[in-house]
């Protein structure tokens, strides 16, 4: 899907062409250079210099997709080569904030070396020499990742062996390869170098690849799912969707939105061809690793909160209220977690229903997946700056769309909010301002999703729900 070949919802023509690709190239080059400087140096600074570098990178990148009709300074092949070099550079830079990749590795070691289930055995119980590399807060946490990811972690752990350097490079190389594959898919579908550059030069994507977060893998998988569904390859799309969910369970939300779109636009039979292999594969995968046992860590950690999520002020107020009434701390914690989980789920369902109705005329499943993933991140009780990487490849298919802009805004907000690293109290005035107003920022973005966001590409025909499907219509299942 190339957004530049379609009219907007109001029937207006595409934006006028900008005949100054040089300026676009300068902005993108400066954005990437500033991002790399932040990864190498600035992320280790404590105060304003840190925010200045990542803020400059985000502004420079944002200026690219806000300019109407920006033209690429590179050909499609040139853009892919340049971005391949950028991704390779992120791999050789030492880690700056998150050490989640070492947690991935120790879950893999549980399977590959210790022959135990990471769903019932914590990292601290393994007695593994790599434990010190894992952030202390995760030492007693069983795996919240799906069976497909645990299996992948076991393979990568074998490649890394006992070497800290090889473990890091293995995971970084894997996520860089996934990001490159996503860029190639976007290039093949859109034939638009600017769509490729808008995705590949994103400070959020580069930082996520650098820290080797598995959200890049989810982003690639979700992109593959929407492209396969768009091409009527439903069974294969359902199989890939199952793998994505078996990496990280929340990915089920945008995939479910694709299934709803498919049923509405093309009928229940394509939706069945998509959903049947998905359900069968997910059920089989979780049964193979213990069934309910593998889902227990997800249930136990539902309601976990992060400082810049929507629910933080309400959580703090409720926590203080219960403690003031003499409720025990542990009981208070469990009560607040349960309440926040319920509130977040209800809000997510409401926002999804409204968003799916507004996107009922969407001509491409990627737009529906994008807005559903954005709704998930905005309503969640726990959100990190690398989470938007799971949806950036999908929204790059229509990189000028309103959904894409909202995703970029949320991603930029999270990058600035967590510029000093997760778990570290902000030491700058801007960081404190973000923390105090995080709930309002999230509410404003939610309002934009409900009231302002809309599909950029429209379906040319009536939905299947309102017409009789012809019996001789071609349907390609695989």
C-alpha positions as CSV (number, residue, x, y, z in Angstrom):
1,X,0.0,0.0,0.0
2,X,1.5,3.3,-1.0
3,X,-0.3,6.2,0.6
4,X,0.8,8.6,-2.0
5,X,-1.3,6.9,-4.6
6,X,-4.6,7.3,-2.8
7,X,-6.8,10.2,-1.9
8,X,-7.5,11.2,1.6
9,X,-10.9,10.5,3.3
10,X,-12.2,13.9,2.4
11,X,-11.4,13.4,-1.3
12,X,-8.6,15.9,-1.4
13,X,-5.6,15.2,-3.6
14,X,-2.3,14.1,-2.2
15,X,0.0,16.8,-0.8
16,X,2.0,18.8,-3.4
17,X,5.4,17.5,-4.3
18,X,8.4,19.1,-2.6
19,X,11.2,19.6,-5.1
20,X,13.9,19.9,-2.4
21,X,15.0,16.4,-1.5
22,X,18.4,17.8,-0.3
23,X,16.7,19.3,2.7
24,X,15.0,16.0,3.5
25,X,18.3,14.2,3.3
26,X,20.0,16.7,5.6
27,X,17.2,16.4,8.2
28,X,17.4,12.6,8.1
29,X,21.2,12.5,8.2
30,X,21.2,14.8,11.2
31,X,18.5,12.8,12.9
32,X,20.4,9.5,12.5
33,X,23.7,11.2,13.6
34,X,22.2,12.7,16.7
35,X,20.5,9.4,17.6
36,X,23.8,7.5,17.3
37,X,25.5,10.2,19.4
38,X,22.8,9.8,22.0
39,X,23.2,6.0,22.0
40,X,27.0,6.1,22.3
41,X,27.3,9.0,24.8
42,X,24.2,11.0,25.7
43,X,22.2,8.2,27.2
44,X,24.8,7.9,29.9
45,X,24.6,11.6,30.9
46,X,22.4,12.5,33.8
47,X,20.9,15.9,33.0
48,X,20.0,18.3,30.2
49,X,22.5,17.1,27.7
50,X,20.8,13.7,27.6
51,X,17.4,15.3,26.8
52,X,18.9,17.7,24.3
53,X,20.4,15.0,22.2
54,X,17.4,12.7,22.0
55,X,15.0,15.6,21.7
56,X,17.0,17.0,18.8
57,X,16.9,13.6,17.1
58,X,13.2,13.3,17.5
59,X,12.5,16.9,16.2
60,X,14.7,16.3,13.2
61,X,13.0,13.1,12.4
62,X,9.6,14.6,13.0
63,X,10.3,17.4,10.7
64,X,10.6,14.9,7.9
65,X,7.2,13.4,8.1
66,X,5.5,16.7,8.9
67,X,6.8,18.4,5.7
68,X,4.2,18.0,3.0
69,X,5.3,16.1,0.0
70,X,8.9,15.5,1.2
71,X,10.9,13.7,-1.5
72,X,13.6,11.2,-0.8
73,X,17.2,12.1,-1.5
74,X,17.9,8.4,-2.3
75,X,16.6,5.7,-4.5
76,X,14.8,2.8,-3.0
77,X,17.9,0.6,-3.2
78,X,20.1,3.4,-1.9
79,X,17.8,3.9,1.1
80,X,18.0,0.2,2.0
81,X,21.8,0.2,1.7
82,X,22.1,3.3,3.8
83,X,19.8,2.0,6.5
84,X,21.5,-1.3,6.5
85,X,24.7,0.5,7.4
86,X,22.9,2.4,10.2
87,X,21.5,-0.7,11.7
88,X,24.9,-2.4,11.6
89,X,26.3,0.6,13.5
90,X,23.7,0.2,16.2
91,X,24.9,-3.3,16.9
92,X,28.5,-2.4,17.7
93,X,27.6,0.3,20.2
94,X,27.5,-1.0,23.8
95,X,24.2,-1.0,25.6
96,X,23.1,2.2,27.2
97,X,19.9,1.6,29.3
98,X,18.0,-1.7,29.2
99,X,19.6,-5.1,29.8
100,X,16.5,-7.1,28.9
101,X,18.5,-9.1,26.4
102,X,20.3,-10.8,29.2
103,X,17.0,-11.8,30.7
104,X,16.1,-13.2,27.3
105,X,19.3,-15.1,27.4
106,X,18.9,-16.6,30.8
107,X,15.4,-17.8,29.9
108,X,17.0,-19.5,26.9
109,X,19.7,-20.9,29.1
110,X,17.0,-22.4,31.4
111,X,15.8,-24.5,28.4
112,X,19.1,-25.1,26.5
113,X,21.4,-25.7,29.5
114,X,19.4,-26.4,32.6
115,X,16.6,-28.3,31.0
116,X,13.9,-26.7,33.1
117,X,10.8,-24.5,32.3
118,X,11.3,-20.8,32.6
119,X,7.6,-20.6,33.4
120,X,8.1,-22.3,36.7
121,X,11.8,-21.6,37.5
122,X,13.1,-18.1,38.2
123,X,16.5,-16.9,37.0
124,X,17.7,-16.8,40.6
125,X,16.9,-20.5,41.0
126,X,19.1,-21.5,38.1
127,X,22.4,-20.7,39.7
128,X,23.5,-19.5,36.3
129,X,26.8,-17.4,36.1
130,X,25.0,-15.0,33.8
131,X,22.6,-14.0,36.5
132,X,24.5,-10.8,37.5
133,X,24.0,-9.5,34.0
134,X,20.2,-9.5,34.6
135,X,18.6,-6.5,36.2
136,X,17.9,-7.4,39.9
137,X,14.2,-6.7,39.7
138,X,13.8,-9.7,37.3
139,X,15.8,-12.2,39.3
140,X,12.6,-13.7,40.8
141,X,10.4,-13.3,37.7
142,X,9.4,-16.4,35.7
143,X,9.0,-15.8,31.9
144,X,6.2,-13.6,30.7
145,X,7.1,-14.3,27.1
146,X,5.4,-16.8,24.8
147,X,6.7,-20.3,23.9
148,X,7.9,-19.2,20.5
149,X,10.2,-16.6,22.0
150,X,11.5,-18.9,24.7
151,X,12.4,-21.4,21.9
152,X,14.1,-18.7,20.0
153,X,16.0,-17.6,23.1
154,X,17.2,-21.2,23.6
155,X,18.7,-21.2,20.1
156,X,20.3,-17.7,20.5
157,X,21.7,-18.7,23.9
158,X,23.5,-21.7,22.2
159,X,25.1,-19.2,19.8
160,X,26.2,-16.9,22.6
161,X,27.5,-19.6,24.9
162,X,29.0,-18.1,28.1
163,X,30.4,-15.0,26.4
164,X,28.7,-11.7,27.5
165,X,29.9,-10.1,24.2
166,X,28.6,-12.9,22.0
167,X,25.3,-12.9,23.8
168,X,24.9,-9.2,23.3
169,X,26.0,-9.2,19.7
170,X,23.8,-12.2,18.9
171,X,20.6,-10.5,20.2
172,X,21.5,-7.2,18.6
173,X,22.3,-8.8,15.3
174,X,19.0,-10.7,15.4
175,X,16.9,-7.5,16.0
176,X,18.9,-5.6,13.4
177,X,18.1,-8.3,10.9
178,X,14.4,-8.2,11.8
179,X,14.4,-4.5,11.4
180,X,16.1,-4.8,8.0
181,X,13.6,-7.4,6.9
182,X,10.7,-5.1,7.9
183,X,12.3,-2.3,5.8
184,X,12.6,-4.6,2.8
185,X,8.9,-5.6,3.1
186,X,7.8,-1.9,3.3
187,X,10.0,-1.1,0.3
188,X,8.5,-4.0,-1.7
189,X,5.0,-3.0,-0.9
190,X,5.1,0.8,-1.1
191,X,7.9,1.3,-3.6
192,X,8.3,4.6,-1.7
193,X,11.9,5.5,-0.5
194,X,10.4,8.0,2.0
195,X,8.3,5.4,3.7
196,X,11.4,3.3,4.1
197,X,13.5,6.2,5.4
198,X,10.7,7.4,7.7
199,X,10.8,3.9,9.4
200,X,14.5,3.2,9.2
201,X,15.7,6.6,10.5
202,X,13.3,6.6,13.5
203,X,15.2,7.2,16.7
204,X,12.8,4.8,18.4
205,X,13.5,2.0,16.0
206,X,17.3,2.5,16.1
207,X,17.3,2.6,20.0
208,X,15.1,-0.5,20.2
209,X,17.4,-2.4,17.8
210,X,20.4,-1.2,19.8
211,X,18.9,-2.6,23.1
212,X,17.7,-5.7,21.2
213,X,14.1,-5.6,22.4
214,X,11.9,-8.3,21.0
215,X,9.3,-5.7,20.1
216,X,11.2,-5.4,16.8
217,X,10.5,-9.1,16.1
218,X,6.8,-8.4,16.9
219,X,6.9,-5.5,14.5
220,X,8.2,-7.6,11.7
221,X,5.7,-10.4,12.4
222,X,2.7,-8.0,12.5
223,X,3.8,-6.4,9.3
224,X,4.0,-9.8,7.6
225,X,0.5,-10.7,8.9
226,X,-1.2,-7.6,7.5
227,X,0.6,-8.0,4.1
228,X,-0.4,-11.7,3.9
229,X,-4.0,-10.9,4.8
230,X,-4.0,-8.0,2.2
231,X,-2.8,-10.6,-0.4
232,X,-5.6,-13.1,0.6
233,X,-3.1,-15.5,2.0
234,X,-5.1,-16.3,5.0
235,X,-3.8,-19.6,6.3
236,X,-0.2,-18.5,6.2
237,X,-1.2,-15.2,7.7
238,X,-2.9,-17.0,10.6
239,X,0.2,-19.1,11.1
240,X,2.5,-16.1,11.3
241,X,0.0,-14.4,13.6
242,X,0.2,-17.4,16.0
243,X,4.0,-17.0,16.1
244,X,3.7,-13.3,16.9
245,X,1.3,-13.9,19.7
246,X,3.5,-16.7,21.0
247,X,6.3,-14.2,21.3
248,X,4.4,-11.7,23.3
249,X,0.7,-12.2,24.2
250,X,-0.4,-8.5,23.9
251,X,0.2,-8.7,20.2
252,X,-3.1,-10.6,20.1
253,X,-4.9,-7.2,20.2
254,X,-3.9,-5.8,16.8
255,X,-4.2,-9.3,15.3
256,X,-7.7,-9.6,16.7
257,X,-8.5,-6.2,15.1
258,X,-7.2,-7.6,11.7
259,X,-9.6,-10.6,12.1
260,X,-12.5,-8.3,12.8
261,X,-11.6,-6.1,9.7
262,X,-11.3,-9.3,7.6
263,X,-14.7,-10.6,8.7
264,X,-16.4,-7.2,8.0
265,X,-14.7,-6.4,4.7
266,X,-14.4,-9.9,3.1
267,X,-16.7,-12.2,5.0
268,X,-16.7,-14.9,7.6
269,X,-15.0,-17.5,5.4
270,X,-11.7,-15.6,5.0
271,X,-11.8,-14.8,8.7
272,X,-12.2,-18.5,9.5
273,X,-9.3,-19.4,7.2
274,X,-7.2,-16.8,9.1
275,X,-8.5,-17.6,12.6
276,X,-8.5,-21.4,12.6
277,X,-4.8,-22.0,12.1
278,X,-4.1,-19.1,14.5
279,X,-6.2,-20.6,17.3
280,X,-4.9,-24.2,16.7
281,X,-1.2,-23.1,16.7
282,X,-1.5,-21.0,19.8
283,X,-3.4,-23.7,21.7
284,X,-0.8,-26.3,20.7
285,X,2.2,-24.1,21.6
286,X,0.9,-23.3,25.1
287,X,-0.2,-26.8,25.8
288,X,3.3,-28.0,24.8
289,X,4.9,-25.8,27.5
290,X,2.5,-26.5,30.3
291,X,-0.8,-24.9,29.4
292,X,-2.1,-22.8,32.4
293,X,1.4,-23.1,33.9
294,X,2.8,-21.0,31.1
295,X,0.1,-18.4,31.5
296,X,0.5,-18.0,35.2
297,X,3.3,-15.3,35.0
298,X,1.1,-13.2,32.8
299,X,-1.8,-13.4,35.3
300,X,0.5,-12.7,38.3
301,X,1.9,-9.5,36.6
302,X,-1.3,-8.1,35.1
303,X,-1.7,-4.6,36.5
304,X,2.0,-3.8,36.8
305,X,2.4,-0.1,36.3
306,X,4.9,2.2,34.8
307,X,5.5,5.9,35.7
308,X,4.4,7.3,32.3
309,X,1.3,5.2,31.8
310,X,-2.2,6.6,31.9
311,X,-3.1,5.0,35.2
312,X,-0.2,6.1,37.4
313,X,-2.0,9.0,39.3
314,X,-5.1,6.9,40.0
315,X,-2.9,4.0,41.1
316,X,-1.0,6.2,43.5
317,X,-4.2,7.8,44.9
318,X,-5.8,4.4,45.4
319,X,-2.7,3.0,47.0
320,X,-2.6,5.8,49.6
321,X,-6.3,5.5,50.3
322,X,-6.2,1.8,51.1
323,X,-3.0,2.2,53.3
324,X,-4.7,5.0,55.2
325,X,-7.6,2.7,56.0
326,X,-5.2,0.2,57.5
327,X,-5.1,-2.3,54.7
328,X,-2.0,-4.4,54.6
329,X,0.6,-3.4,52.0
330,X,0.5,-6.8,50.2
331,X,-3.3,-6.8,50.1
332,X,-3.2,-3.2,48.9
333,X,-0.8,-4.0,46.1
334,X,-2.9,-7.0,44.9
335,X,-6.2,-5.0,45.1
336,X,-4.8,-2.0,43.2
337,X,-3.3,-4.3,40.5
338,X,-6.6,-6.0,40.0
339,X,-8.5,-2.7,39.8
340,X,-6.1,-1.2,37.4
341,X,-6.2,-4.3,35.2
342,X,-10.0,-4.2,35.1
343,X,-10.1,-0.4,34.4
344,X,-7.5,-0.8,31.6
345,X,-9.3,-3.7,30.0
346,X,-12.7,-1.9,30.0
347,X,-11.1,1.3,28.5
348,X,-9.3,-0.7,25.9
349,X,-12.5,-2.5,24.8
350,X,-14.4,0.8,24.6
351,X,-11.6,2.6,22.6
352,X,-11.2,-0.4,20.3
353,X,-14.9,-0.5,19.5
354,X,-14.9,3.2,18.6
355,X,-11.7,2.9,16.6
356,X,-12.8,-0.1,14.7
357,X,-16.1,1.6,13.8
358,X,-14.2,4.6,12.6
359,X,-11.9,2.4,10.6
360,X,-14.7,0.2,9.2
361,X,-14.0,1.7,5.7
362,X,-10.3,1.1,5.9
363,X,-9.0,-0.4,2.7
364,X,-6.0,-2.0,4.2
365,X,-5.6,-4.2,7.3
366,X,-2.4,-2.4,8.3
367,X,-4.4,0.7,9.2
368,X,-6.7,-1.3,11.6
369,X,-3.7,-3.1,13.2
370,X,-1.9,0.2,13.7
371,X,-4.8,2.0,15.5
372,X,-5.5,-1.1,17.6
373,X,-1.9,-1.4,18.7
374,X,-1.8,2.3,19.5
375,X,-5.0,2.0,21.6
376,X,-3.4,-0.9,23.5
377,X,-0.3,1.1,24.3
378,X,-2.3,4.1,25.4
379,X,-4.6,2.2,27.7
380,X,-2.1,-0.2,29.2
381,X,-1.0,0.0,32.8
382,X,2.6,-0.7,31.7
383,X,4.3,0.9,28.7
384,X,8.0,1.3,27.9
385,X,9.7,3.4,25.2
386,X,10.5,0.5,23.0
387,X,6.9,-0.8,22.8
388,X,6.0,1.5,19.7
389,X,8.6,-0.5,17.7
390,X,5.9,-3.3,17.4
391,X,3.7,-1.0,15.3
392,X,6.1,1.3,13.5
393,X,6.6,-1.1,10.6
394,X,2.9,-1.4,10.0
395,X,2.1,2.3,10.1
396,X,5.1,2.9,7.7
397,X,2.8,1.4,5.0
398,X,0.9,4.7,5.2
399,X,3.5,6.8,6.8
400,X,1.7,10.1,6.2
401,X,-1.5,8.9,7.9
402,X,-3.0,10.3,11.0
403,X,-2.5,7.0,12.9
404,X,1.2,7.1,11.9
405,X,1.6,10.6,13.3
406,X,-0.1,9.7,16.6
407,X,2.2,6.6,16.9
408,X,5.2,8.9,16.3
409,X,4.0,11.4,18.9
410,X,3.5,8.7,21.6
411,X,6.9,7.1,20.7
412,X,8.6,10.5,21.0
413,X,6.9,11.2,24.3
414,X,8.1,7.9,25.8
415,X,11.6,8.3,24.5
416,X,11.9,11.7,26.1
417,X,10.2,10.6,29.3
418,X,12.5,7.6,29.7
419,X,15.6,9.4,28.4
420,X,17.5,8.7,31.6
421,X,16.5,5.1,31.6
422,X,13.6,3.0,33.1
423,X,13.5,2.9,36.8
424,X,15.4,6.2,37.2
425,X,13.7,9.2,38.6
426,X,13.9,12.2,36.2
427,X,16.4,14.8,37.3
428,X,15.5,17.5,34.8
429,X,12.5,19.9,34.9
430,X,11.2,18.6,31.6
431,X,11.4,15.0,32.8
432,X,9.5,15.9,36.0
433,X,6.9,17.8,33.9
434,X,6.4,14.7,31.8
435,X,5.9,12.6,34.9
436,X,3.3,15.0,36.4
437,X,1.3,15.3,33.2
438,X,1.8,11.8,31.7
439,X,-1.9,10.9,32.3
440,X,-3.1,14.0,30.5
441,X,-0.8,13.4,27.6
442,X,-2.1,9.9,27.3
443,X,-5.7,11.0,27.6
444,X,-5.1,13.6,24.8
445,X,-3.7,11.0,22.5
446,X,-6.6,8.7,23.3
447,X,-9.0,11.5,22.4
448,X,-7.1,12.0,19.2
449,X,-7.5,8.3,18.4
450,X,-11.2,8.4,19.0
451,X,-12.0,11.8,17.5
452,X,-9.3,12.7,15.0
453,X,-7.7,9.6,13.6
454,X,-9.2,8.1,10.5
455,X,-8.1,5.7,7.7
456,X,-6.1,7.1,4.9
457,X,-6.9,4.4,2.3
458,X,-10.5,3.5,1.8
459,X,-12.0,0.2,0.6
460,X,-13.5,0.6,-2.9
461,X,-16.5,-1.6,-2.2
462,X,-19.2,-2.2,0.4
463,X,-18.3,-4.5,3.3
464,X,-19.0,-8.2,3.0
465,X,-21.5,-7.9,5.9
466,X,-23.8,-5.8,3.7
467,X,-23.6,-7.8,0.4
468,X,-24.1,-11.3,-0.8
469,X,-20.8,-12.9,-1.5
470,X,-20.6,-14.3,-5.0
471,X,-20.0,-18.1,-5.0
472,X,-17.6,-17.8,-7.9
473,X,-15.4,-15.1,-6.3
474,X,-11.7,-16.2,-6.3
475,X,-10.3,-16.8,-2.8
476,X,-6.6,-17.7,-2.4
477,X,-6.1,-19.3,1.0
478,X,-2.4,-19.9,1.0
